[in-house]
Amino acid sequence: MHEPADLSGGTDRGHSRDSVVLRTAVGRTMDSEQGVAVSAANRTGLRLQWSPVIAGALTAAALTAILIGFGAAVGLGVSSSSPSWRDASAALALLSGLYLILQALVSFGAGGYIAGRAQRVIGATPVDMMESRDGLHGLTAWALAVILGAAMVALVGMSTARPVLQTRPTATAAEPLLSAELDRLYRSTRRPANIDVGYERAEAGRILLTTSSHSGISPEDHSYLIQQVAATTGLAAAEAEKRVDSVIGDARIAIQRSRRSAVILAFSVAAALLFGAVAAWAAACAGGRHRDGAALPEWMGGRPTTAVPIV
Protein backbone atom coordinates (compact mmCIF):
# COMPACT_ATOMS: atom_id res chain seq x y z
CA MET A 1 0.00 0.00 0.00
CA HIS A 2 1.19 3.50 -0.81
CA GLU A 3 1.68 5.96 2.02
CA PRO A 4 -0.33 9.20 1.79
CA ALA A 5 1.58 12.21 0.46
CA ASP A 6 2.61 14.89 2.86
CA LEU A 7 0.37 17.63 1.56
CA SER A 8 1.35 20.10 4.26
CA GLY A 9 5.07 19.90 3.37
CA GLY A 10 4.38 20.39 -0.32
CA THR A 11 2.19 23.34 0.43
CA ASP A 12 4.90 24.96 2.56
CA ARG A 13 7.51 24.45 -0.13
CA GLY A 14 5.16 25.91 -2.71
CA HIS A 15 4.54 28.96 -0.55
CA SER A 16 8.30 29.38 -0.01
CA ARG A 17 8.98 29.24 -3.73
CA ASP A 18 6.18 31.71 -4.40
CA SER A 19 7.48 34.14 -1.74
CA VAL A 20 11.04 33.94 -3.14
CA VAL A 21 9.77 34.62 -6.64
CA LEU A 22 7.65 37.52 -5.35
CA ARG A 23 10.55 39.07 -3.44
CA THR A 24 12.80 38.72 -6.48
CA ALA A 25 10.22 40.37 -8.70
CA VAL A 26 9.71 43.20 -6.24
CA GLY A 27 13.48 43.70 -5.91
CA ARG A 28 13.89 43.82 -9.66
CA THR A 29 11.04 46.28 -9.94
CA MET A 30 12.54 48.55 -7.30
CA ASP A 31 15.98 48.35 -8.90
CA SER A 32 14.54 49.21 -12.28
CA GLU A 33 12.62 52.13 -10.79
CA GLN A 34 15.75 53.40 -9.06
CA GLY A 35 17.71 52.99 -12.26
CA VAL A 36 15.08 54.93 -14.17
CA ALA A 37 15.14 57.66 -11.50
CA VAL A 38 18.95 57.89 -11.58
CA SER A 39 18.93 57.92 -15.36
CA ALA A 40 16.30 60.65 -15.40
CA ALA A 41 18.30 62.67 -12.87
CA ASN A 42 21.43 62.28 -14.97
CA ARG A 43 19.55 63.42 -18.06
CA THR A 44 17.75 66.40 -16.57
CA GLY A 45 19.40 67.35 -13.27
CA LEU A 46 22.26 69.86 -12.91
CA ARG A 47 23.53 69.19 -9.42
CA LEU A 48 26.16 71.48 -7.92
CA GLN A 49 29.13 70.31 -5.89
CA TRP A 50 30.06 73.26 -3.71
CA SER A 51 33.60 72.23 -2.81
CA PRO A 52 34.92 72.69 -6.40
CA VAL A 53 32.89 75.89 -6.75
CA ILE A 54 34.32 77.45 -3.57
CA ALA A 55 37.86 76.36 -4.50
CA GLY A 56 37.54 77.94 -7.94
CA ALA A 57 36.01 81.13 -6.56
CA LEU A 58 38.75 81.59 -3.96
CA THR A 59 41.42 81.02 -6.62
CA ALA A 60 39.82 83.57 -8.96
CA ALA A 61 39.43 86.16 -6.19
CA ALA A 62 43.05 85.73 -5.05
CA LEU A 63 44.45 86.05 -8.57
CA THR A 64 42.25 89.09 -9.20
CA ALA A 65 43.56 90.84 -6.09
CA ILE A 66 47.17 90.05 -7.03
CA LEU A 67 46.89 91.15 -10.66
CA ILE A 68 44.92 94.32 -9.90
CA GLY A 69 47.40 95.25 -7.18
CA PHE A 70 50.27 94.71 -9.61
CA GLY A 71 48.55 96.80 -12.28
CA ALA A 72 47.95 99.65 -9.85
CA ALA A 73 51.60 99.49 -8.72
CA VAL A 74 52.94 99.86 -12.27
CA GLY A 75 50.46 102.60 -13.18
CA LEU A 76 47.83 100.58 -15.03
CA GLY A 77 44.94 101.45 -12.73
CA VAL A 78 41.75 102.37 -14.56
CA SER A 79 40.97 105.05 -11.99
CA SER A 80 42.78 106.85 -9.20
CA SER A 81 42.05 109.44 -6.54
CA SER A 82 45.17 111.40 -7.47
CA PRO A 83 44.53 114.68 -9.32
CA SER A 84 47.29 113.80 -11.77
CA TRP A 85 45.15 110.94 -13.11
CA ARG A 86 42.85 113.46 -14.77
CA ASP A 87 45.71 114.53 -17.04
CA ALA A 88 46.39 110.97 -18.22
CA SER A 89 46.18 110.32 -21.94
CA ALA A 90 43.42 108.37 -23.62
CA ALA A 91 45.97 105.72 -24.63
CA LEU A 92 46.84 105.07 -20.98
CA ALA A 93 43.17 104.80 -20.07
CA LEU A 94 42.61 102.35 -22.93
CA LEU A 95 45.66 100.32 -21.94
CA SER A 96 44.43 100.18 -18.34
CA GLY A 97 41.04 98.92 -19.50
CA LEU A 98 42.63 96.23 -21.66
CA TYR A 99 44.76 95.12 -18.73
CA LEU A 100 41.64 94.85 -16.57
CA ILE A 101 40.02 92.60 -19.18
CA LEU A 102 43.18 90.50 -19.51
CA GLN A 103 43.47 89.91 -15.78
CA ALA A 104 39.79 88.91 -15.66
CA LEU A 105 40.39 86.31 -18.38
CA VAL A 106 43.37 84.88 -16.51
CA SER A 107 41.82 84.94 -13.02
CA PHE A 108 38.35 83.65 -13.86
CA GLY A 109 39.79 81.17 -16.34
CA ALA A 110 41.99 79.63 -13.64
CA GLY A 111 39.09 79.55 -11.18
CA GLY A 112 36.76 77.98 -13.72
CA TYR A 113 39.33 75.32 -14.62
CA ILE A 114 39.69 74.32 -10.96
CA ALA A 115 35.90 74.22 -10.52
CA GLY A 116 35.51 71.89 -13.51
CA ARG A 117 38.61 69.79 -12.88
CA ALA A 118 37.83 69.10 -9.22
CA GLN A 119 34.22 68.03 -9.83
CA ARG A 120 33.50 64.37 -9.07
CA VAL A 121 31.66 62.30 -11.64
CA ILE A 122 28.86 60.24 -10.09
CA GLY A 123 27.28 57.53 -12.20
CA ALA A 124 27.00 57.30 -15.96
CA THR A 125 26.26 60.72 -17.44
CA PRO A 126 25.98 61.73 -21.10
CA VAL A 127 28.85 63.79 -22.47
CA ASP A 128 26.74 66.85 -23.27
CA MET A 129 25.16 66.85 -19.80
CA MET A 130 28.58 66.47 -18.14
CA GLU A 131 29.91 69.43 -20.09
CA SER A 132 26.91 71.51 -19.05
CA ARG A 133 27.56 70.60 -15.42
CA ASP A 134 31.21 71.58 -15.74
CA GLY A 135 30.28 74.89 -17.30
CA LEU A 136 27.69 75.54 -14.61
CA HIS A 137 30.32 74.94 -11.91
CA GLY A 138 32.66 77.41 -13.60
CA LEU A 139 29.93 80.02 -13.95
CA THR A 140 28.92 79.62 -10.29
CA ALA A 141 32.55 79.99 -9.24
CA TRP A 142 32.72 83.19 -11.32
CA ALA A 143 29.61 84.59 -9.60
CA LEU A 144 30.92 83.75 -6.14
CA ALA A 145 34.30 85.32 -6.94
CA VAL A 146 32.58 88.52 -8.11
CA ILE A 147 30.61 88.71 -4.86
CA LEU A 148 33.79 88.16 -2.82
CA GLY A 149 35.61 90.86 -4.79
CA ALA A 150 32.77 93.34 -4.36
CA ALA A 151 32.69 92.65 -0.62
CA MET A 152 36.45 93.23 -0.33
CA VAL A 153 36.22 96.49 -2.27
CA ALA A 154 33.36 97.67 -0.05
CA LEU A 155 35.27 96.82 3.14
CA VAL A 156 38.41 98.58 1.93
CA GLY A 157 36.40 101.63 0.90
CA MET A 158 34.66 101.82 4.26
CA SER A 159 37.93 101.43 6.19
CA THR A 160 39.66 104.18 4.20
CA ALA A 161 36.75 106.62 4.27
CA ARG A 162 36.03 106.36 7.99
CA PRO A 163 39.31 107.92 9.25
CA VAL A 164 38.89 110.84 6.85
CA LEU A 165 35.38 111.52 8.13
CA GLN A 166 36.55 111.31 11.74
CA THR A 167 39.54 113.61 11.31
CA ARG A 168 37.84 116.04 8.95
CA PRO A 169 34.10 116.21 9.57
CA THR A 170 33.72 118.97 6.97
CA ALA A 171 35.19 116.89 4.12
CA THR A 172 32.86 116.50 1.14
CA ALA A 173 32.79 114.56 -2.10
CA ALA A 174 34.55 117.45 -3.82
CA GLU A 175 37.63 117.17 -1.61
CA PRO A 176 39.35 114.20 -3.33
CA LEU A 177 38.24 115.36 -6.78
CA LEU A 178 39.00 119.09 -6.53
CA SER A 179 41.66 119.11 -3.83
CA ALA A 180 44.24 120.85 -6.04
CA GLU A 181 41.72 123.52 -7.10
CA LEU A 182 40.64 124.15 -3.51
CA ASP A 183 44.27 124.48 -2.42
CA ARG A 184 44.88 127.05 -5.13
CA LEU A 185 41.67 128.86 -4.27
CA TYR A 186 42.59 129.46 -0.59
CA ARG A 187 46.36 129.79 -0.98
CA SER A 188 47.61 132.81 0.93
CA THR A 189 50.75 133.99 2.68
CA ARG A 190 48.93 136.58 4.76
CA ARG A 191 46.64 134.22 6.64
CA PRO A 192 47.78 133.23 10.13
CA ALA A 193 48.78 129.61 10.52
CA ASN A 194 46.27 128.82 13.28
CA ILE A 195 43.15 129.63 11.23
CA ASP A 196 41.15 126.58 10.07
CA VAL A 197 39.45 126.99 6.70
CA GLY A 198 38.00 123.48 6.61
CA TYR A 199 34.38 124.62 6.54
CA GLU A 200 35.12 127.24 3.86
CA ARG A 201 36.83 124.61 1.72
CA ALA A 202 33.88 122.24 2.08
CA GLU A 203 31.41 124.97 1.18
CA ALA A 204 33.49 126.08 -1.80
CA GLY A 205 33.78 122.46 -2.94
CA ARG A 206 30.02 122.07 -2.98
CA ILE A 207 29.73 125.26 -4.99
CA LEU A 208 32.40 124.16 -7.48
CA LEU A 209 30.59 120.89 -8.08
CA THR A 210 27.70 122.84 -9.59
CA THR A 211 29.98 124.12 -12.38
CA SER A 212 29.41 120.88 -14.31
CA SER A 213 25.63 121.21 -14.24
CA HIS A 214 23.58 122.32 -17.22
CA SER A 215 23.05 125.85 -15.90
CA GLY A 216 26.49 126.14 -14.29
CA ILE A 217 27.31 128.07 -11.16
CA SER A 218 24.70 130.64 -10.18
CA PRO A 219 25.57 134.38 -9.98
CA GLU A 220 24.79 134.39 -6.24
CA ASP A 221 27.21 131.53 -5.58
CA HIS A 222 29.80 133.21 -7.78
CA SER A 223 29.58 136.48 -5.84
CA TYR A 224 29.56 134.68 -2.50
CA LEU A 225 32.63 132.65 -3.43
CA ILE A 226 34.51 135.83 -4.39
CA GLN A 227 33.65 137.43 -1.07
CA GLN A 228 34.65 134.34 0.86
CA VAL A 229 38.01 134.03 -0.90
CA ALA A 230 38.75 137.72 -0.42
CA ALA A 231 37.91 137.54 3.28
CA THR A 232 39.89 134.35 3.89
CA THR A 233 43.01 135.10 1.86
CA GLY A 234 43.16 138.89 2.23
CA LEU A 235 43.22 139.47 -1.53
CA ALA A 236 41.64 142.44 -3.19
CA ALA A 237 38.22 141.98 -4.76
CA ALA A 238 39.58 142.08 -8.32
CA GLU A 239 42.32 139.54 -7.59
CA ALA A 240 39.88 137.32 -5.72
CA GLU A 241 37.47 137.41 -8.68
CA LYS A 242 40.25 136.54 -11.10
CA ARG A 243 41.31 133.58 -8.96
CA VAL A 244 37.75 132.35 -8.56
CA ASP A 245 37.10 132.48 -12.31
CA SER A 246 40.32 130.58 -13.00
CA VAL A 247 39.49 127.91 -10.43
CA ILE A 248 35.93 127.56 -11.75
CA GLY A 249 37.27 126.82 -15.26
CA ASP A 250 39.79 124.31 -13.93
CA ALA A 251 37.13 122.63 -11.80
CA ARG A 252 34.83 122.24 -14.80
CA ILE A 253 37.61 120.56 -16.82
CA ALA A 254 38.56 118.34 -13.86
CA ILE A 255 34.98 117.15 -13.42
CA GLN A 256 34.67 116.38 -17.15
CA ARG A 257 37.86 114.35 -17.10
CA SER A 258 36.72 112.54 -13.98
CA ARG A 259 33.46 111.62 -15.67
CA ARG A 260 35.41 110.34 -18.67
CA SER A 261 37.50 108.16 -16.36
CA ALA A 262 34.34 106.92 -14.65
CA VAL A 263 32.82 105.95 -18.01
CA ILE A 264 35.99 104.11 -19.00
CA LEU A 265 36.03 102.37 -15.63
CA ALA A 266 32.38 101.31 -15.94
CA PHE A 267 32.82 99.92 -19.46
CA SER A 268 36.08 98.20 -18.54
CA VAL A 269 34.60 96.54 -15.45
CA ALA A 270 31.48 95.42 -17.33
CA ALA A 271 33.52 94.02 -20.23
CA ALA A 272 35.97 92.33 -17.84
CA LEU A 273 33.15 90.64 -15.92
CA LEU A 274 31.39 89.45 -19.06
CA PHE A 275 34.58 88.11 -20.63
CA GLY A 276 35.44 86.57 -17.26
CA ALA A 277 32.14 84.68 -17.24
CA VAL A 278 32.83 83.30 -20.72
CA ALA A 279 36.39 82.35 -19.72
CA ALA A 280 35.16 80.62 -16.54
CA TRP A 281 32.61 78.54 -18.50
CA ALA A 282 35.10 77.56 -21.24
CA ALA A 283 37.89 76.79 -18.74
CA ALA A 284 35.55 74.69 -16.60
CA CYS A 285 34.52 72.64 -19.64
CA ALA A 286 38.20 72.21 -20.55
CA GLY A 287 38.95 71.18 -16.97
CA GLY A 288 36.17 68.61 -17.08
CA ARG A 289 37.51 67.13 -20.31
CA HIS A 290 41.00 67.04 -18.78
CA ARG A 291 39.53 65.24 -15.74
CA ASP A 292 37.99 62.66 -18.04
CA GLY A 293 41.33 61.91 -19.72
CA ALA A 294 41.38 64.33 -22.65
CA ALA A 295 44.31 66.65 -23.30
CA LEU A 296 44.22 70.33 -22.48
CA PRO A 297 43.52 72.70 -25.39
CA GLU A 298 46.40 74.68 -26.80
CA TRP A 299 45.02 78.00 -25.51
CA MET A 300 45.42 76.63 -21.97
CA GLY A 301 48.99 75.44 -22.47
CA GLY A 302 48.26 71.96 -23.75
CA ARG A 303 50.50 70.25 -26.24
CA PRO A 304 49.38 70.46 -29.85
CA THR A 305 48.09 67.19 -31.20
CA THR A 306 49.74 66.01 -34.39
CA ALA A 307 48.12 63.49 -36.67
CA VAL A 308 50.06 60.23 -37.12
CA PRO A 309 50.32 59.30 -40.81
CA ILE A 310 48.92 55.91 -41.70
CA VAL A 311 51.29 53.83 -43.80
C-alpha positions in Angstrom: 0.0 0.0 0.0 1.2 3.5 -0.8 1.7 6.0 2.0 -0.3 9.2 1.8 1.6 12.2 0.5 2.6 14.9 2.9 0.4 17.6 1.6 1.4 20.1 4.3 5.1 19.9 3.4 4.4 20.4 -0.3 2.2 23.3 0.4 4.9 25.0 2.6 7.5 24.4 -0.1 5.2 25.9 -2.7 4.5 29.0 -0.5 8.3 29.4 0.0 9.0 29.2 -3.7 6.2 31.7 -4.4 7.5 34.1 -1.7 11.0 33.9 -3.1 9.8 34.6 -6.6 7.7 37.5 -5.4 10.5 39.1 -3.4 12.8 38.7 -6.5 10.2 40.4 -8.7 9.7 43.2 -6.2 13.5 43.7 -5.9 13.9 43.8 -9.7 11.0 46.3 -9.9 12.5 48.6 -7.3 16.0 48.3 -8.9 14.5 49.2 -12.3 12.6 52.1 -10.8 15.7 53.4 -9.1 17.7 53.0 -12.3 15.1 54.9 -14.2 15.1 57.7 -11.5 18.9 57.9 -11.6 18.9 57.9 -15.4 16.3 60.7 -15.4 18.3 62.7 -12.9 21.4 62.3 -15.0 19.5 63.4 -18.1 17.8 66.4 -16.6 19.4 67.3 -13.3 22.3 69.9 -12.9 23.5 69.2 -9.4 26.2 71.5 -7.9 29.1 70.3 -5.9 30.1 73.3 -3.7 33.6 72.2 -2.8 34.9 72.7 -6.4 32.9 75.9 -6.8 34.3 77.4 -3.6 37.9 76.4 -4.5 37.5 77.9 -7.9 36.0 81.1 -6.6 38.8 81.6 -4.0 41.4 81.0 -6.6 39.8 83.6 -9.0 39.4 86.2 -6.2 43.0 85.7 -5.0 44.4 86.1 -8.6 42.2 89.1 -9.2 43.6 90.8 -6.1 47.2 90.1 -7.0 46.9 91.2 -10.7 44.9 94.3 -9.9 47.4 95.2 -7.2 50.3 94.7 -9.6 48.6 96.8 -12.3 47.9 99.7 -9.8 51.6 99.5 -8.7 52.9 99.9 -12.3 50.5 102.6 -13.2 47.8 100.6 -15.0 44.9 101.5 -12.7 41.8 102.4 -14.6 41.0 105.1 -12.0 42.8 106.9 -9.2 42.0 109.4 -6.5 45.2 111.4 -7.5 44.5 114.7 -9.3 47.3 113.8 -11.8 45.1 110.9 -13.1 42.8 113.5 -14.8 45.7 114.5 -17.0 46.4 111.0 -18.2 46.2 110.3 -21.9 43.4 108.4 -23.6 46.0 105.7 -24.6 46.8 105.1 -21.0 43.2 104.8 -20.1 42.6 102.4 -22.9 45.7 100.3 -21.9 44.4 100.2 -18.3 41.0 98.9 -19.5 42.6 96.2 -21.7 44.8 95.1 -18.7 41.6 94.8 -16.6 40.0 92.6 -19.2 43.2 90.5 -19.5 43.5 89.9 -15.8 39.8 88.9 -15.7 40.4 86.3 -18.4 43.4 84.9 -16.5 41.8 84.9 -13.0 38.4 83.6 -13.9 39.8 81.2 -16.3 42.0 79.6 -13.6 39.1 79.6 -11.2 36.8 78.0 -13.7 39.3 75.3 -14.6 39.7 74.3 -11.0 35.9 74.2 -10.5 35.5 71.9 -13.5 38.6 69.8 -12.9 37.8 69.1 -9.2 34.2 68.0 -9.8 33.5 64.4 -9.1 31.7 62.3 -11.6 28.9 60.2 -10.1 27.3 57.5 -12.2 27.0 57.3 -16.0 26.3 60.7 -17.4 26.0 61.7 -21.1 28.9 63.8 -22.5 26.7 66.8 -23.3 25.2 66.8 -19.8 28.6 66.5 -18.1 29.9 69.4 -20.1 26.9 71.5 -19.1 27.6 70.6 -15.4 31.2 71.6 -15.7 30.3 74.9 -17.3 27.7 75.5 -14.6 30.3 74.9 -11.9 32.7 77.4 -13.6 29.9 80.0 -14.0 28.9 79.6 -10.3 32.6 80.0 -9.2 32.7 83.2 -11.3 29.6 84.6 -9.6 30.9 83.8 -6.1 34.3 85.3 -6.9 32.6 88.5 -8.1 30.6 88.7 -4.9 33.8 88.2 -2.8 35.6 90.9 -4.8 32.8 93.3 -4.4 32.7 92.6 -0.6 36.4 93.2 -0.3 36.2 96.5 -2.3 33.4 97.7 -0.1 35.3 96.8 3.1 38.4 98.6 1.9 36.4 101.6 0.9 34.7 101.8 4.3 37.9 101.4 6.2 39.7 104.2 4.2 36.8 106.6 4.3 36.0 106.4 8.0 39.3 107.9 9.3 38.9 110.8 6.8 35.4 111.5 8.1 36.5 111.3 11.7 39.5 113.6 11.3 37.8 116.0 8.9 34.1 116.2 9.6 33.7 119.0 7.0 35.2 116.9 4.1 32.9 116.5 1.1 32.8 114.6 -2.1 34.6 117.5 -3.8 37.6 117.2 -1.6 39.4 114.2 -3.3 38.2 115.4 -6.8 39.0 119.1 -6.5 41.7 119.1 -3.8 44.2 120.8 -6.0 41.7 123.5 -7.1 40.6 124.1 -3.5 44.3 124.5 -2.4 44.9 127.0 -5.1 41.7 128.9 -4.3 42.6 129.5 -0.6 46.4 129.8 -1.0 47.6 132.8 0.9 50.8 134.0 2.7 48.9 136.6 4.8 46.6 134.2 6.6 47.8 133.2 10.1 48.8 129.6 10.5 46.3 128.8 13.3 43.1 129.6 11.2 41.2 126.6 10.1 39.4 127.0 6.7 38.0 123.5 6.6 34.4 124.6 6.5 35.1 127.2 3.9 36.8 124.6 1.7 33.9 122.2 2.1 31.4 125.0 1.2 33.5 126.1 -1.8 33.8 122.5 -2.9 30.0 122.1 -3.0 29.7 125.3 -5.0 32.4 124.2 -7.5 30.6 120.9 -8.1 27.7 122.8 -9.6 30.0 124.1 -12.4 29.4 120.9 -14.3 25.6 121.2 -14.2 23.6 122.3 -17.2 23.1 125.8 -15.9 26.5 126.1 -14.3 27.3 128.1 -11.2 24.7 130.6 -10.2 25.6 134.4 -10.0 24.8 134.4 -6.2 27.2 131.5 -5.6 29.8 133.2 -7.8 29.6 136.5 -5.8 29.6 134.7 -2.5 32.6 132.6 -3.4 34.5 135.8 -4.4 33.6 137.4 -1.1 34.7 134.3 0.9 38.0 134.0 -0.9 38.7 137.7 -0.4 37.9 137.5 3.3 39.9 134.3 3.9 43.0 135.1 1.9 43.2 138.9 2.2 43.2 139.5 -1.5 41.6 142.4 -3.2 38.2 142.0 -4.8 39.6 142.1 -8.3 42.3 139.5 -7.6 39.9 137.3 -5.7 37.5 137.4 -8.7 40.2 136.5 -11.1 41.3 133.6 -9.0 37.7 132.3 -8.6 37.1 132.5 -12.3 40.3 130.6 -13.0 39.5 127.9 -10.4 35.9 127.6 -11.8 37.3 126.8 -15.3 39.8 124.3 -13.9 37.1 122.6 -11.8 34.8 122.2 -14.8 37.6 120.6 -16.8 38.6 118.3 -13.9 35.0 117.1 -13.4 34.7 116.4 -17.1 37.9 114.3 -17.1 36.7 112.5 -14.0 33.5 111.6 -15.7 35.4 110.3 -18.7 37.5 108.2 -16.4 34.3 106.9 -14.6 32.8 105.9 -18.0 36.0 104.1 -19.0 36.0 102.4 -15.6 32.4 101.3 -15.9 32.8 99.9 -19.5 36.1 98.2 -18.5 34.6 96.5 -15.4 31.5 95.4 -17.3 33.5 94.0 -20.2 36.0 92.3 -17.8 33.2 90.6 -15.9 31.4 89.4 -19.1 34.6 88.1 -20.6 35.4 86.6 -17.3 32.1 84.7 -17.2 32.8 83.3 -20.7 36.4 82.4 -19.7 35.2 80.6 -16.5 32.6 78.5 -18.5 35.1 77.6 -21.2 37.9 76.8 -18.7 35.5 74.7 -16.6 34.5 72.6 -19.6 38.2 72.2 -20.6 39.0 71.2 -17.0 36.2 68.6 -17.1 37.5 67.1 -20.3 41.0 67.0 -18.8 39.5 65.2 -15.7 38.0 62.7 -18.0 41.3 61.9 -19.7 41.4 64.3 -22.6 44.3 66.6 -23.3 44.2 70.3 -22.5 43.5 72.7 -25.4 46.4 74.7 -26.8 45.0 78.0 -25.5 45.4 76.6 -22.0 49.0 75.4 -22.5 48.3 72.0 -23.8 50.5 70.2 -26.2 49.4 70.5 -29.9 48.1 67.2 -31.2 49.7 66.0 -34.4 48.1 63.5 -36.7 50.1 60.2 -37.1 50.3 59.3 -40.8 48.9 55.9 -41.7 51.3 53.8 -43.8 
